[in-house]
Amino acid sequence: MKTLRERMIEWRKSEAFTRVEKPLRLDKARALGYKAKKGFVVVRIRILRGGHKRHRPNKKRRSKRLHGRKNLSMNYKFIAEQRVARKYPNLEVLNSYPIGKDGVHYFFEVILVDPERSEIKNDPTISWITRPENRGRVFRGMTSAAKKSRGLRSRSPTNKSRPSKSAGSI
């Protein structure tokens, strides 16, 4: 039985995207919708910690264009889901969960579903993801992490998060 410390040493040496055979936290994965059947894929992703600062351009610009901007509205889980979705364009992101962090990286496992598999289409609990309106759901902010970062968890009328954060802050 490996400790988390030993695992993270291996994870740091491996690629940023690593497809894994089975989830590390099986209880959490099953609670989020994972099933041990064909059509479900689990990918471990490593992303850098720190501010979401965009890189400073190294060519000439006017001074107004040189400052780094931060996109603080997206949490790391949301960023991890989007990166995995770009890496695996034929799969849909179902959900994700954290598996560890160190001083430099966050590690997540992202659950992906193949909407073209007959096993997925015939399963009544997950067949909703095969419908056309659920294609590219991670890029439209429809996953759990995205809804949390957009402030859509509570139904309170006091938060100005609908129809969007920018529209609510007028």
Summary of the structure (lengths in Angstrom):
residues: 170
radius of gyration: 18.3
end to end distance: 54.4
largest distance: 57.1
contacts: 424
relative contact order: 0.17
helix: 33%
strand: 20%
